[in-house]
Amino acid sequence: MKQRYAFLTQFIGSNYHGSQRQNNAPTIQEELEKAFSLVLRQKVTVVLASRVDAGVHARGMVGHFDLEVPPSPLDRENLILEPSYIKEAPRIADSKTGLNFHKTLCHLNGVLPKDISVLQITKVDSKFHSLKAATARTYTYRLRVGGQRRPLDESQTTFIYYPESFDLKRLKRWSNMLVGSHDFSGLAKKSTTKVNPVCKVSECSWRRSDEDNNLFIFKITADHFLYNMIRIIIGTQIGIESGKLSVDSLEKALKLKDRQFAGITAPAHGLCLEAIEYTLPLFDII
């Protein structure tokens, strides 16, 4: 019999070729599968809720895997999962399988690379699917405009030098134009996989950091995203603000569904997957 588990993971994507397993390239999925298989003494296949590009980070990626239960008497003493949230019952074992989440997390994070961590694990119904059941995904993009580079956050923040041209009111107005259901073909890279080009964007906004006036933070939430869509939206707005593109470039790319009006694809390292939403919450807010 198999039991399905969902988990919450966080990672810095700088050293990986994206989230999805590839041949001869380090990925987040590969590292998670190696760690789960080693700790749980079974071959574990992980399904992640969103595919991210090389260099992109995640604060709240969700995934799931199946585990054969019950374990043998010998393994039962060593298996290390638990049936509830860590904060609620950190050391309570499941009466049927003897699994303990607290120990699992300790062992997993002991063998995972330092830039990947599993934060929580919980039991889910066998019909749950981390990718297909997701109702929305939220990303942020960190952009430092002017001032000086900050080495401590350089791996997760894109730096450009246009201190006088960036206008928060214009950025907010253009972002608000993207809210709603639109065909984003003109603001995405063509993909070999068939994905519905119409994305429903529920939130799209810019703000300045309260602690750093030079740091602009873009936030977008949608039911799904096209390939490179967020980075092209960012690149187009940077192009407009720097004077390299006309002020109506974003609108033309969206309405005419034509990539030629859009700007460059912004660097990956400024992008972070913040959260995956489901009909019912799976994990504590991070």
N, C-alpha and C positions, 0 to 999 in steps of 0.2 A: 504494500500500500504506500502511496506517496502523499506527503503533506507539503503544501505550498507555503512559502514564507516570503514576505516582502521585507525589504531593507532600505535604509536611508544612507546614502554615501556622499562624501564630500571629497573633492580633489582639486589639486592644482594641475592643469593640463599641459604645462610647459614642456614636459619631457615625453609626451605621448602623441601618437598619431591619431588622435580622436578617441571616441568612446567605444566604437565598434571593432570587434576582432578583425585583424588583417594578417596576411602572410608576411613574415619577416619584418614586422614593425611592432614596437611596444604600444599597447593600447590599454585603456582602463578596464575593459571587459576581460581581457586576457589576465591581467593581474588579479582581478577579483575572483575569477574562476580558479586560478592556481591556489589562491589563499583559502577559499571555501573548500576546495577539494582536499587540500592538505589537512585542514583543521577538522573537517567532518568525516574524513576517511571514506569519501565517496566521490565519484566523478560528478561535479556540479556544473550545470550550464546556467549562466546568468542571462536574464533578459532585462535590458535597461529601458526606461520610460522615454528617453529622448536621445537622439543621436547628435553628438557635438563634434565639431571639427577639431583638427589638430591645434593644440595650443589654447583651446577654450577651457575655462574652469567651471566648477559646479559647487555650489554651496548646499544644494538640496536635491540631488539626483535620487530617483527611486528606481528600484529594480526588484525582480523576484526570481526565485529558484525553487525547484522541487527536491525533496529529500525522502529517501526510502525509510519508512518506519514500520514496525518498531525495529530498533537495532538489535544486534545479537547481544547476549548477556555480557560478553567480553567488552564490546564496544560501548555498552550502555554506561559503564563507569567513566568513560572518557569523552563521550559526546557532550557538546557544550552549547546548547540552545535553551531558551526559556520562552513560555507561551504568552508573555505580556510585556508591556512597556517597562523599560529598565527602571524608571523612576517609581513606578507603582509596585513592582515586585522583582527586585534585582537578583534575588537568589532562590526563587521558588521554582521547583522542578515540576514538569508536566507528569501527571500520574501515569500516563500511558507510555510515554517515550523516555522519560528521564532527562529531557533536554533542558539546558540552562542558558538563557540569553547572555547573562552577565559574563560568564566564562567564555562564551563564544566570541563576544566582542573583544575581550582582553586578548585572546589567542589570535584572532584575525588581525587586529591592529598591531600585534607583535610581529607578524610575518609579512604584512603588507608594506610596500614602500612608504617612506615617511610622507610623501605627498598625496597619499590616498588613505582615507579612513572610513570605516563603517560605523555610523553613529547609533543606529537603532535597528532592531529586528522585531518582527511581529508575525504571528500566524495569520493567514488569510484563507478565504475559501478557494477551492481548487479552480473555480471559474474566474478568479481575479487575474487580470493581465496588466502588468505595470504600464505597458505601452498603449494598449487598446482601450483601457479603462480611464486613462487620463482625460480630464475635461479641459484643462488649461495648463499652460507653461509660462513662467515669468522669467525674463532675462533682464540683466542690467549691463550697461556699457559705461566704463569709467574713462573719461577723457580729460587730460590735463591740458589747459590752454594757457600758454604763456608762463611766465615765472621761470623756474628752473626745474630740471629733472629731479625726481626724488628716488634715489637708488633703492630704498627699502620697499617701495610699492611699484617699482618699474615693471616687474613681471606681470602685474595685473592692471596696469593703467597705460593707456596710449598717450604719448606726449606730442603736441604740436605747438608751433609758435605763431599764433594769430591773435595776440592779446587785445587788439582794438576792434577787430571785426566781428567777434562772436557776440551775438545779441540773444539773450535768453528769451525775450518776448517773441522774436521771430522763430526761434527753435520750437517753442511751445505751440505757436500757431501752425507750423508745418506738421508737427507731430499729431496735433488734434485732427488734422485732415486725414490721418491714417486710421483713426478709430472707426470701427464698423466692419462690415463684410465687404471685402474688395478682392479682385483678382490681382495678385502681387507678382504676376509673371515678369513685369518690367522692372521689378526691384529684387530679382533673384537670379542666380546662376542656373542655367539649364541642367537638369539632372537626368540621369539614365533611368531612374525609377519614376513610376507614374504616381504623382502626388496631386491631390486636389489643389489647384492654384488659388482657390478662394479661401482666404483665412479670415476668421472673425476676431478682430482685435478689440479687446474690451478696455484696455488702458495703454496709453502711449504718451510719455511725458519726459520733460527735462527738468532738472533742478541743479542748483549749485550746492556743493557741500557746505554744511554749517561751519565746519572747522577749517575749510580751505576754499577761499574765493576763486581760485584758479581751477578747481576740480568740478567738472560738469558730469552729472550722472544721468544717463538715459535709462528709462524703464519701459518695458513693453510686455504685455500679457496677451496671449492669443490661444485659440484652440489648437493650432499647429503652425509651423513655420516652414517656408520653402528653403531650399539650399542657399546658404549665404545671405538670406533675406535681411537679417538684422544688420549685418556688417555692411551691406550695400546701402541700406537706409542711412546708416551713420556716415558712410563715405560720401554719399550724395549731399547730405547736409553740411559736411565739412567742406565739400567742393563749392557749395553755394556761399557759405560764410567766408571762404578765402578768396572769393571772386573768380574762381576757375570755372564755375558753372553759372548759368543764368538762374535768376530767382524762381523761375517756374519749372526748373528741371525735375524736381521731385513730383510735382503735380502732373507733368507730361508723362514721366515714366510710369506713373500709376494709372492714369486715365487711358493712355495709348498702349499700355502693356508692352512697352518697348525699352529694352535694356540700354540702348544707345544714349538715352537721355540721362541715365543715372550716372553716378560717380564711381570712384574706385571702390574696391572691397576693403573696408577698414581692417587693420591688423586684428588677428584673433585674440591676442593676449588681453585686450581690454574687455572681452565679453565673458559673462558669467551666468550660468543657469542658476537662478535663485530658488525656484520652487516648482513642484509639480502638484497640480490640484486634482482631487477626485471627488466624487459625489459625497463620500463620507471621509473625514480626515483619518489618515493612517498613523501619523506620528505627531509628537509634540512639536510646537513651533520652535524653529531654531533661530 
